[in-house]
């Protein structure tokens, strides 16, 4: 294969798979000015991608980031059409090793030799996915977070046969889209962020399973409590503050012993029986069933925009990526307070 191209702002990107993640990838890229070619065999692909793009456009307008020129959005009829003359191919099909390998095989048959191929997988090892590829050196994981058009984090994970140049190029490429790439230096299942999320998810399942709390009560504990802290400062920085003037060492000395107490069940998962699934589903329906998914997305996005703008005003955390995007998008300006 040819050398991986050094990527600045890509003119064309391919999105293979247009579920929640794939559609949001397409939205971010077109708002950054790149043309996005999307392929998904589903009959509702065009509607889903269009609706997600509308949500993304609304959010960027509220942030004062409405681009002078958007990239074009094309719903391709095949993988071959989608991958024509692109710099990046972002595979975003469901989490199945067999399916992803099948799709990657199809991608390689038509992809330009200089194009990077990235998977949006949230936990599958890139070394396993690239096992049967002809050019595994250009393949890696680019794991984003929903909604991709607002959350800047993307975990970049190379496999055993991924070249260092590919990892470097992917980081540069994602930065052109205003993202915050985090290179996961050690290949590990579920990478970094999802290992943390899975721990919270397992404990939440036990709380519902054991009748300790409902889905709404658990969500309230997060959104009225530590979730607000996590939106602007990470785990260790928050705990450093909790340690007072003694810092992290004092915090660990004070609270470290509690790690041996039987407070959690983080090492196993309750049986997802029909009864438990029904309990979770019915509680979730009572909690949020009066809103459509698109209405919930709009509420979420409006809240995220305001948080990002506040962080930008303080030159802190994810707000710095918004400031970076403002430098890239001609004519953008910080919205005036109402």
N, C-alpha and C positions, 0 to 999 in steps of 0.2 A: 504494500500500500504506500501511498505518498505521505509526505510529512504532514503532521497536523498543522493546519493554518493558525497563525497567530491572530487571535480574534479581538477586534475592537467592538464596534456596534454591528452585530450581524444584520445583513439585509433580509435574510430569509431563515426562518426556523420551522422545523416540522414537529408537530405534536401528534403522537400516535396513541390514541385512547383519549376520549373526551368525556370522562366522568367528572366528578367534582374537581379533581386535581388538574387533569389535562385541560379542561375548559378554562380554568383560572390561569394556568400557564399561558395559554393563548392570549387571554385578556391582558396580562402584564406585558407580554412582548409587543402587542399592537399598540398599547399605550406608550411604550418606549420608542415607537417608530419603526419597529421591525415588522416585516410581513410574516404572518403565521399561516401555515398550511396544516389543516387539521384532518386527520382521518380516524373515523370510528364507524364500524359497520352498523351501529344502532340506528333505528329509524327516527329517533328524536334528537340526533346529534346537532343539527342546525339550530333547532329551538333552544336546546340546553346551552350551547356555546353562545348564542346571541343573548340569552337572558343573563348569563354570567358576565358577559362583556358589558351589558347595560349596568349591572350592579357595580362593576369595577369602574366604569366611566363616571358614575354618580359619585363614587368615593374619591376618585382623583380630582374631580371638579371641586368637591368640598375642601380638599387639601390645597386648592389653588394650583393643581398640577395638570390641568387640562392641556393636552399637547396641541400645538399649532397644526401638526399633521400626524394623524394616526397611521400605523402600518395597515396594510390590507389584511382581511380575514377571508381565507378560502377554505371551504369544506371540500376536501379532496375525495375522489371516488375510489382511491386505492392507495396503498403504501407507496407504490412507485410514483404516483403523482405527487404525493405529499413530500417525498424526500428529494425531489428534483432540485438540484443546485442550492442546497441548504448548507449552512455552516454548523448547525446543531440539530440533532434529532433527540427529542425528549420522549422516551417511552413511558406511558402512564396507564398501562392496562392493569386489570385486577391482579391481586397478589397470589399468583400461581407460578411456581418455578417452570412448570411445563409450558404454560401459555406464554410466559415471557420469553423463554428460549425459542419457541416457535416464531414469535413476532420478531425477535432479534435476528433470526435466520432470514426472514423475509426482508427486514430492513437492510441487512448487509448486501443482499442481491442487487439493490437499486441505489444505495446511498453513495454519494460522492466519496472518494477515498480519503479526502482531507477532512470530512465532517466528523465531529465528535458525536458519540452516541452515549446518552445518559439515561439512566432509569430513575423513575420517581419512587421506586420501592421504599417502603418505610422500615424495612428490616431485613430483607433477603441479602445474602452476601454476594457482592459483585464477582468474587472468584468463582462461585457456583454458576452464576448467570453467564459468565464469559467462557465457560469450559469448552463449548463447541463452536465458538466464533472463529472466523478466519483471521480477523484482525483484532484480537482481544486488547491490544495495547491502547486502542482509542476508546475503550468502553469504561465507564465508571458509574457510580451512583450520584445523582443530584437530587437529594431528598428535601422537598420543600414542606411548607406548613400552610394549612388552610386558614384563611383564603390567601392563595399565592400572590394575588395582585396587591395585597396589603402587607402581609407579614414578610419581612426581608430575609429571614434565616433560610439558608439552604445548606444542608450537610453534604460535603463532597467526600466521597469514599472511593478509593481506588482498590482494585483487586490485585491478586498476586501477579497478574500479567499486564496490568495497566502501566503505561509509561509515565514517568514523572512529568514529561512535557504535556501530556493530556490533562493531568491534574492541574498543572499551572494554567493551561489554556482555559479550562473550565472555570477556574476561579476568576480569571480575568473577564471571561464572557458573562458570568452571572453578575459581576460588579457593574458591567455596562447597563444592566437592567435594574440598577439601584438596590441590589441584594447584598446581604452580609454572608458571604460564604464561610463556612467553618470546616476546615479540613480535618476529617477524622483520621488520625494518623495510624491507628490500630484497627484493623478490620475485625468487627465484632457484630454479632447479631443485634439488630435493632439500633445499632449505632449509639449515639449519646442521648438525644432528646427523648426518643421513644422508650428507651429503657427507664427513664424517669417517669414518663407518662404511664407506662404499663404498671409501674409500682403503685401509683395512685389509683389507676383503674381497677387493679386486683383488689385493693383494700376497699374501694367503693362497692364492688360487687359483693364482698363479704358483709358489709354493713347492711345492704339491702337484703341479702340472703338470710341473715340472722335476725332480721326485723328490727335492727337498731335505728335505722333512718330510712327515709324515702328518698327518691331521686331529687326531689325539690329541696329537701333539707340538706342533702350533701352539696348540691349546687350552691345553696345559700352560704354554707360554711366556707366555700371557696370564694364566691364573688363578693361577699361582704367581709371576708377575712384576708387570708394570705394571698389570694389571687390578686388583690390590689397591689400588694407589695411586689409580687412576681412580675407584674406588668412593667415595672420600671427598674427593678434591681434583682439580681439573681439570688440563689439560695445562700451561697457563701458570704456574699456581701451583707445580706440581711442578718445572717447569724453573727457576723462580725459586729454589727451594730448592737445585736442582742447581748453580746458579751461586754458591752459598756467600755469603759476605758481600758479594761484588761484585754479587749479584743478577742480574736478567735480562740486563743489558748484558754482564756478564762471561760468562754462559752463551752468549749469541749470538756473542761474540767467539771463544770457545773452540771451539764446536761448529758454528757457522754455516758454515764452509768445507766441512764434510762434506756439505752439501746438494748440492754440485756433483759429489760422487763418485757413481759408478754403483752405488749400494747398492740401489736399488729399481726396480720397473717400474710405478709408480703411474699412468702416463699411458695405459696400454692394458690390455686384458684378454685372457687366453688364450682360444683358441677352445674353447667348451664342447662339445667333440666327445663322441660317445657313449662313447669310451674314457675321457675325463677324468671325465665324469659317473659312469660305473661305478666308477672308481677312488675318487672322493670318497664315493660311496654305500656301497661295500663297506668302506672304512676307517671310515666313520661307524657302520656296522652292527657292526663288530668293537669299536668304542669304546663304544657305548652301546646296542646292540641288545638286551641282556639286560633292559633296562628299558622299560616302556611309556611313551608320551608323558605320560600322567597321573602316573606315578611320577616322571618327570623334572621335571615341573612342580612337584610337591610338594617335591622336593629343592631345586629352584631357589627356590621361594617361602620355604621354611624358612630358607634361607641369607640371602635378601634381608631377611626380617623381622629376623633377628638383627643384620644390618648396620645396618638402619634404627634399631633400638633403641639400638645403640651410638652412632650419630651423634646420636640424640636426647639421649642422656645427656651428650654433649659440646656440645650446642647448636650443631651444625655441619651444613652442607649439607642433604641431603635429610631429615635428622632433624628439622629445624625444621618441615617440613611435617607430620610425624607429631605433633609437639607442637601444631601448629595444629588438626589434626583432633581431638586429645584435648579441646581446648576446645569443639569443636562437638558431640561425641558425649556425651550425658548418661550419667553413670555409668562412664565409662572411667577406667582407671587404669594406670599403668606396671606391667607384670608384675614380680613379686618374683623375685629371683635364686634359682635352685634350689640 
